[in-house]
């Protein structure tokens, strides 16, 4: 399997991140085991400083830049969590950050990015249109782009999460059989493949995507990159409209399986996480739980790691999911 980064890249990145980020918890919840029908290890990336694993990615990417690039400034396109990660890194490192988001983006994520000192530019209707705005700003202002997926440092940053999971599971006396990741661009899953191939090659890596934003799933099924307009979803963190060059080859070759989950299945997973763990997760953050439930027959009797990859659910969506209003 061809991977875009090496295990040594992940190790070096972890050493860079140690100064800034602590280790997030890995926990078991008996109620969640009963609901999903397997032993579930939950990685709490919703406990990161930006409430999302993508702070690993953004920080790793900005740390990989030269002092001159940081001084000139960086620009990223996002629906929220990647932008939050880059903005947080910029604040920590003293780098100017510009963030491009679609018009009508999650207002609470926008507010949080601005509060970290980022310049916010709202333009375009989708994430992919915001990427085009990002590229325009690179040409016009000489900024350095930090793409949410097509960036090797980003993937290495995501890989540090799986490195922690395996070490924590071993300390708990748990042997993981499978890992399930939400996939937008695929940095979590490809980072995981890089780590498990080195440390636990028998661990199967699964992916899941929202039915309404299924370009990567369709690409995986077809064996070639397919681009299509992303639909509406409560899982805005995975609302991408195409597969990406850096990660797609590894996803195509390395995923044990790739499933789709519906909007109602995602909403139910948010409710399940709240009930079983008393943690808030956003739609994308609940997709791993949703997919594990969908594959419960396959996972019966096994130990499965899932990631609460983000907790930045806005009040309106939470009210809709929990109260139906």
C-alpha positions as CSV (number, residue, x, y, z in Angstrom):
1,X,0.0,0.0,0.0
2,X,1.4,3.4,-1.0
3,X,1.3,5.9,1.8
4,X,2.1,9.6,1.4
5,X,4.0,9.8,4.7
6,X,6.1,7.5,6.8
7,X,5.9,6.3,10.4
8,X,9.0,8.4,11.1
9,X,7.2,11.5,9.9
10,X,4.5,10.8,12.5
11,X,7.1,10.3,15.2
12,X,8.9,13.6,14.3
13,X,5.6,15.4,14.2
14,X,4.6,14.1,17.7
15,X,7.8,15.5,19.1
16,X,7.0,19.0,17.6
17,X,3.4,18.9,18.9
18,X,4.3,17.8,22.5
19,X,5.2,21.4,23.5
20,X,1.7,22.6,22.6
21,X,-0.8,19.8,22.9
22,X,-1.5,17.3,25.7
23,X,-2.7,13.7,25.2
24,X,-6.5,13.4,24.9
25,X,-8.3,10.7,26.8
26,X,-9.2,7.2,25.5
27,X,-12.1,5.8,27.4
28,X,-14.6,2.9,27.5
29,X,-18.3,3.3,28.3
30,X,-20.3,0.2,29.2
31,X,-23.6,1.8,27.9
32,X,-21.9,2.5,24.5
33,X,-20.6,-1.1,24.3
34,X,-24.2,-2.4,24.8
35,X,-25.6,0.0,22.2
36,X,-23.0,-0.8,19.5
37,X,-22.7,-4.5,20.3
38,X,-18.9,-4.5,20.7
39,X,-16.1,-3.2,23.0
40,X,-15.7,0.4,22.1
41,X,-12.7,2.6,22.8
42,X,-13.5,6.3,22.5
43,X,-10.8,8.8,21.6
44,X,-11.8,12.2,22.9
45,X,-10.5,14.6,20.4
46,X,-13.4,16.8,21.3
47,X,-11.3,17.7,24.4
48,X,-8.6,19.4,22.3
49,X,-8.1,23.2,22.7
50,X,-10.2,23.8,19.6
51,X,-12.6,20.9,20.4
52,X,-11.3,19.0,17.3
53,X,-8.5,16.7,16.2
54,X,-7.7,19.2,13.4
55,X,-5.7,21.3,15.8
56,X,-3.1,18.6,15.4
57,X,-3.2,19.1,11.6
58,X,-3.2,22.8,11.6
59,X,-0.4,23.1,14.1
60,X,1.7,20.5,12.4
61,X,1.3,22.3,9.1
62,X,2.2,25.8,10.4
63,X,5.2,24.4,12.4
64,X,6.5,22.9,9.1
65,X,6.7,26.3,7.5
66,X,9.8,28.6,7.5
67,X,9.9,31.7,9.7
68,X,9.6,33.8,6.6
69,X,6.4,31.9,5.5
70,X,4.9,32.4,9.0
71,X,5.7,36.1,8.9
72,X,4.1,36.6,5.5
73,X,1.0,34.7,6.7
74,X,-1.0,31.6,6.0
75,X,-4.4,31.0,4.5
76,X,-6.7,28.1,4.8
77,X,-10.2,27.1,3.5
78,X,-12.5,25.4,5.9
79,X,-16.0,24.7,7.1
80,X,-14.6,25.3,10.6
81,X,-12.4,22.8,12.4
82,X,-9.4,23.0,10.1
83,X,-9.6,26.8,10.2
84,X,-9.8,26.7,14.0
85,X,-6.7,24.5,14.1
86,X,-4.7,26.8,11.8
87,X,-6.0,29.9,13.6
88,X,-5.0,28.4,17.0
89,X,-1.6,27.5,15.6
90,X,-1.2,31.1,14.2
91,X,-1.9,32.6,17.6
92,X,0.5,30.3,19.4
93,X,3.3,30.9,16.8
94,X,2.7,34.5,16.0
95,X,1.7,33.8,12.4
96,X,-1.0,35.9,10.6
97,X,-3.9,33.7,9.5
98,X,-6.6,34.2,6.9
99,X,-9.5,31.8,6.8
100,X,-11.8,31.3,3.8
101,X,-15.3,29.9,4.6
102,X,-18.5,29.5,2.5
103,X,-21.3,32.0,2.9
104,X,-23.7,30.7,5.5
105,X,-21.0,28.7,7.3
106,X,-21.5,27.7,10.9
107,X,-21.7,31.1,12.7
108,X,-20.3,29.7,16.0
109,X,-17.3,28.3,14.2
110,X,-16.8,31.6,12.4
111,X,-17.0,33.4,15.7
112,X,-14.4,31.1,17.3
113,X,-11.9,31.5,14.4
114,X,-12.2,35.3,14.5
115,X,-11.8,35.2,18.3
116,X,-8.4,33.5,17.7
117,X,-7.3,36.5,15.6
118,X,-7.9,35.1,12.1
119,X,-9.1,37.3,9.3
120,X,-12.3,35.7,8.1
121,X,-13.3,35.9,4.4
122,X,-16.8,34.5,3.6
123,X,-17.1,33.7,-0.1
124,X,-18.5,30.9,-2.2
125,X,-21.3,28.4,-1.5
126,X,-19.3,25.3,-0.7
127,X,-16.0,24.3,0.9
128,X,-14.5,23.6,-2.5
129,X,-15.4,27.1,-3.7
130,X,-13.7,28.5,-0.6
131,X,-10.6,26.5,-1.6
132,X,-10.6,28.5,-4.9
133,X,-10.7,31.7,-2.9
134,X,-7.8,30.5,-0.8
135,X,-5.8,29.8,-4.0
136,X,-6.6,33.3,-5.3
137,X,-5.3,34.9,-2.0
138,X,-2.1,32.9,-2.4
139,X,-1.6,34.5,-5.8
140,X,-2.7,38.0,-4.7
141,X,-1.1,38.3,-1.3
142,X,1.8,35.9,-1.3
143,X,0.3,33.9,1.5
144,X,1.1,30.2,2.1
145,X,-1.8,27.8,1.7
146,X,-2.5,25.2,4.3
147,X,-4.8,22.8,2.6
148,X,-6.9,20.7,4.9
149,X,-5.9,17.4,3.1
150,X,-3.4,18.0,0.4
151,X,-0.6,18.7,2.8
152,X,1.9,16.0,4.1
153,X,2.3,17.7,7.5
154,X,-1.5,17.7,7.9
155,X,-1.6,13.9,7.4
156,X,1.4,13.4,9.8
157,X,-0.4,15.5,12.4
158,X,-3.5,13.4,12.1
159,X,-1.3,10.3,12.5
160,X,-0.2,11.3,16.0
161,X,-3.8,10.6,17.1
162,X,-3.6,6.9,16.2
163,X,-0.2,6.7,17.8
164,X,-1.7,7.8,21.0
165,X,-4.7,5.5,20.7
166,X,-2.5,2.4,20.3
167,X,-0.2,3.3,23.2
168,X,-3.2,4.1,25.4
169,X,-5.0,0.9,24.5
170,X,-1.9,-1.1,25.3
171,X,-1.7,0.6,28.7
172,X,-5.4,-0.3,29.3
173,X,-4.7,-3.9,28.4
174,X,-6.9,-3.6,25.3
175,X,-6.1,-5.1,21.9
176,X,-7.8,-3.1,19.1
177,X,-9.2,-5.1,16.2
178,X,-10.6,-2.2,14.1
179,X,-10.7,1.5,13.9
180,X,-13.5,3.6,12.3
181,X,-13.0,7.1,11.0
182,X,-15.1,9.8,9.5
183,X,-13.8,10.7,6.1
184,X,-14.0,14.1,4.4
185,X,-10.5,14.4,2.9
186,X,-9.2,11.3,4.8
187,X,-6.3,12.6,6.9
188,X,-7.4,10.7,10.0
189,X,-7.7,7.4,8.2
190,X,-4.5,7.7,6.2
191,X,-2.6,8.8,9.3
192,X,-4.0,5.8,11.0
193,X,-2.9,3.4,8.2
194,X,0.6,4.8,8.4
195,X,0.8,4.0,12.2
196,X,-0.9,0.6,12.2
197,X,1.1,-0.7,9.3
198,X,4.2,-0.1,11.5
199,X,2.9,-1.1,14.9
200,X,-0.3,-3.2,14.5
201,X,-0.7,-4.3,10.8
202,X,-3.5,-6.6,11.7
203,X,-5.8,-3.7,12.7
204,X,-8.4,-3.0,10.1
205,X,-9.1,0.7,9.2
206,X,-12.7,1.6,8.1
207,X,-14.1,4.8,6.7
208,X,-17.5,6.4,6.8
209,X,-19.0,9.4,5.0
210,X,-22.3,11.3,5.0
211,X,-24.7,10.1,2.3
212,X,-25.3,13.6,1.1
213,X,-21.5,14.4,0.7
214,X,-20.3,11.1,-0.8
215,X,-17.7,12.1,-3.4
216,X,-14.8,10.3,-1.7
217,X,-17.0,7.2,-1.2
218,X,-18.0,7.2,-4.8
219,X,-14.4,7.7,-5.8
220,X,-13.3,4.7,-3.6
221,X,-16.0,2.5,-5.2
222,X,-15.0,3.6,-8.7
223,X,-11.3,3.4,-8.2
224,X,-10.8,6.9,-9.6
225,X,-11.3,10.4,-8.3
226,X,-14.8,11.7,-8.8
227,X,-15.9,15.3,-8.2
228,X,-19.4,16.3,-7.4
229,X,-21.2,19.1,-5.6
230,X,-21.5,18.4,-1.8
231,X,-25.0,18.3,-0.5
232,X,-26.3,19.6,2.8
233,X,-25.5,17.7,6.0
234,X,-25.3,18.3,9.7
235,X,-21.8,16.8,9.4
236,X,-20.3,19.9,7.9
237,X,-16.8,18.7,8.8
238,X,-17.0,16.1,6.0
239,X,-18.8,18.2,3.5
240,X,-16.3,17.9,0.7
241,X,-17.0,17.5,-3.0
242,X,-14.1,15.4,-4.2
243,X,-11.3,13.0,-3.3
244,X,-7.9,14.5,-2.8
245,X,-4.5,13.7,-4.4
246,X,-2.5,13.2,-1.2
247,X,-4.8,10.8,0.5
248,X,-7.0,9.1,-2.1
249,X,-4.5,6.4,-3.2
250,X,-4.0,5.2,0.3
251,X,-7.8,5.3,1.0
252,X,-8.4,3.3,-2.2
253,X,-5.9,0.6,-1.3
254,X,-6.0,0.6,2.5
255,X,-9.6,0.8,3.8
256,X,-11.1,-2.5,4.9
257,X,-14.5,-1.0,4.0
258,X,-16.1,2.3,3.4
259,X,-19.8,2.9,4.4
260,X,-22.3,5.7,4.1
261,X,-24.4,7.0,6.9
262,X,-27.7,8.9,6.6
263,X,-28.5,12.2,8.3
264,X,-30.8,10.5,10.7
265,X,-28.1,8.0,11.6
266,X,-25.7,10.8,12.3
267,X,-28.3,12.6,14.4
268,X,-28.9,9.4,16.3
269,X,-25.2,8.9,16.9
270,X,-25.0,12.4,18.4
271,X,-27.8,11.5,20.8
272,X,-26.2,8.1,21.6
273,X,-22.9,9.8,22.5
274,X,-24.7,12.3,24.7
275,X,-26.6,9.5,26.5
276,X,-23.6,7.2,26.9
277,X,-20.7,9.5,27.5
278,X,-22.3,12.9,28.3
279,X,-20.1,14.5,25.7
280,X,-21.3,16.9,23.0
281,X,-20.2,16.0,19.5
282,X,-20.8,17.6,16.1
283,X,-22.1,15.6,13.2
284,X,-18.7,14.7,11.7
285,X,-17.5,13.9,15.2
286,X,-20.3,11.3,15.6
287,X,-19.9,9.5,12.2
288,X,-17.5,6.9,13.6
289,X,-20.0,5.9,16.2
290,X,-22.8,5.9,13.6
291,X,-20.7,3.7,11.3
292,X,-19.7,1.3,14.1
293,X,-23.4,0.8,14.8
294,X,-24.1,0.2,11.2
295,X,-21.5,-2.5,11.1
296,X,-22.4,-4.1,14.4
297,X,-22.7,-7.6,13.0
298,X,-19.2,-7.4,11.6
299,X,-17.8,-6.0,14.9
300,X,-19.6,-8.4,17.3
301,X,-17.1,-9.6,19.9
302,X,-14.3,-7.3,18.7
303,X,-12.7,-4.2,20.1
304,X,-13.2,-1.1,18.0
305,X,-11.7,2.4,18.3
306,X,-13.8,5.3,17.3
307,X,-12.9,9.0,17.5
308,X,-15.1,11.8,18.7
309,X,-13.2,14.0,16.2
310,X,-15.0,17.3,17.0
311,X,-17.4,18.8,19.5
312,X,-18.2,22.1,17.8
313,X,-21.9,21.6,17.3
314,X,-23.9,24.8,17.1
315,X,-26.8,25.5,19.3
316,X,-29.4,25.4,16.5
317,X,-28.2,22.0,15.2
318,X,-28.1,20.6,18.8
319,X,-31.6,21.8,19.4
320,X,-32.8,20.2,16.2
321,X,-31.1,16.9,17.0
322,X,-32.1,16.6,20.6
323,X,-35.5,18.3,20.6
324,X,-36.6,17.9,17.0
325,X,-37.1,21.7,16.6
